[in-house]
Amino acid sequence: MSELSGLVALVTNAGTGEGSAIALSLAARGVSVVVAGPEERRLGELVGEIACAAGKARHVVGDAADPADVAAFVGKAQEAFGALHIVVADLGVAEQVFRTAVPQMAPPGRLVVITPERDTSSLELVASLAREVARADLTCNAVVVAPGEGDDLEAAARVAFLCSPRAEGLTGEVLAGT
């Protein structure tokens, strides 16, 4: 049994390479996953891939930049699996997604920002969110996903690590590849 078994995750932008890799990686570790994004066909295929590997997943179509859609994403996780522990979102929408999700999250709560580079804006956002959610006993970290073959799988492994008990005290950090 995996150290993540029984947790529930919401992965936004799941129809992309890194989003799909993250959803598949978490599901392989026993996490029930809600995949969200604008492309219903791709999300449905992803749910099918997860189910074929004996994982649990649901999908919800919407735009992570739309507050009503984000509320639907969070609601889908709670409706389908009864809880929400992990939220993964891209840098551009992370703050909005997290503000909607945090009040509904159960421990051990993990927020993971996906960022294209380790720059000042991503460092400042992650540090600010980490301070803010610490009161709710949640962590917030980021993973850099740079373009390149194989990087999606590496990023998915880093996200899985950040969601694990091994990263319990780690917050406000930005993890980049090797």
N, C-alpha and C positions, 0 to 999 in steps of 0.2 A: 504494500500500500504506500502511495506517495505521501510526502509531507504536505501536499496541497489538496489531497482528496477531501471532497465535501465542501470545498469553497466554491463561490460563485463569482464569475468575472463578467464585466462588460468591456468589450473591445470595440472601439469606434474605428471607422475607416477600415473595417475588416475585409473589404473587397480588394484591398491592395496587397502587394507582395508581402510587405512586413506585417500588415494587419492579419493576413491569413496565416502567416508563419507563427505569429504570436498566439492566435486563437488555437491553432493546431497543437502547438507546444503546451499550452496550458491544459487543453483537453486531454492530451496524452498523459498528463500528470494527475488526472482525476478531477480537474476543475470543471464544473458545469459552466458553459460559456454562452453569453448572449452576444451575437455578432451584429454590428450595426453599420449602416452605410447607405449610399444612395442606389446601389445596383442590386435589385431583388434577385435577378438570375444568379449573379455571382455569390451572393449571400446564401441562397438556397443550395447551391453546389457545395459551398463550404460546410454548411450544416450536414449535408449528405456525407462528405468526407469524414467529418468528425464522428457521425453515427456509424459509418463503416468500420471505424477503428474502436468501436464500443464506447465512444464518448457521448456526452449529453450536450446538446446545443439547440438554441432557438435563434431566429433572426428577426430583426425589425428594420424596416426601411425608413430612412430619414436622413436629415442633414444635421450634423453635429453643431453647426453654427446657428441652428434654429432652436430657441429655448423650449418650444412646445415639443419638438421631436426629441430633444434630450430628456425631457420629462417622460416621454413614451419609452425611451430606451431603459431608463431606470425602472419604470413601472413594469416593463416586460420581464426584467430580471427577477423582480420580486414576485410577480404573478407566476412565472414559469418555475422558479426554483426556491422561492420563499425567503431569499436574502440577497445581499450584495456585499462582497468583501473586497473585490479588486476592480479598479477602473483604469483602463489604458486609453489615452487620448493624445492626438497630435498637438504640438505646441500651439498652433493658432486657435484652437478651440478648448484647450485643456482647462483653462481657468473657469470658463462657463460650464463645461461638463462637470468638473469637480464640484463647483458650488451647488449644482443641482443634486449631485449624487451623495455628497458627504452627509447630509442629514439623514439619509436612508441607509447608510452603511453600517455593517456589523463588524466587530473585531474578528480577526486581525485585519484591519483596513489598510489597503495598499493602493496608492495612487501613483501611476507611472506615466510620465510625459514622454512622448516620442518626439525627438528634435533632430533636425538635419545636421546640426553642428553644435559644438560646445562653444557658445559665444556668451557675451555679457547678458543679453536679454534672456536666454534660457536659464543661465545660472541664477539671475535675479528672480525670475518667476518661480523656479523650483525652491529656492531658499525662502521666499516669501510664503508660498503655499505650505511648505514644510512647517514653518513657524505657526501658521494659522491653524493647521489641522492637528498639530501636536496636542492641543487641548482636548481633542476628541479621540486621542490615542490611535491616530493614524500616522502613516508615513507617506512622504511624497518624494520621489526620486525621478530621474530622467535617464533615458537611454538614447545615445546618439545612433542614428541609422543613416549612414552615409551611402550614397549610391555605390553599387558594386555587387558583383556576383558572390553569393554566399553570405553576404552581410545580413540578410533577412533572418537566416537561421541563427547566426551569432547574436543578433539583437533579441530574438525570441528567447534564447537561452539566458541572456542578461535579464530580461523581463521576468522570466520564471524564477531566477535567483532572487530578484528584488521582492518577489511575492512570497518567498519562502520564509520559514522561521529563522533560517540562517542569516537573514538580513533584518532581523527584528529591530535592532537599534540604529540601523542605517537610515538617515533621512536628510534631505536637502542636497543629495549628491547627484552628479551627472556621470554616468558610466559610458565610456567610449570603447570601441573595439581595440584590439591589439595592434 
